[in-house]
Amino acid sequence: MNKEWPLWEVFIRSKAGLHHQHVGSLHAADSEMALENARDVYTRRQEGVSIWVVQSNSIIASNPEENTSFFDPAEDKIYRHPTFYELPDELKHM
């Protein structure tokens, strides 16, 4: 019987309006414990306003060896990139 707790990935949002960033990993028995441990380990100096935890085995990633074919369809859709818009100075975190 495997008694090792699952590995959880931790994401912290440091300020309102910003995106969550991966800050590390930890082992925990369940999601509640993972969230509490993440708070205790990664926000000791009040660095965060929001925490996400997700089991590592639930994360699916693209294959770096297939980047050319995987991301190629987006290259011909320049309208999806906001390079044509000027943002006002008042708009922050974009």
ABEGO torsion letter per residue (X at the ends): XBABBBBBBBBBBABBGBBBBBAEBBBBABAAAAAAAAAAAAAAAGABABBBBBBAAABBBBBAAAAAAAAAAAAABAAABAAABBBBAABBGX
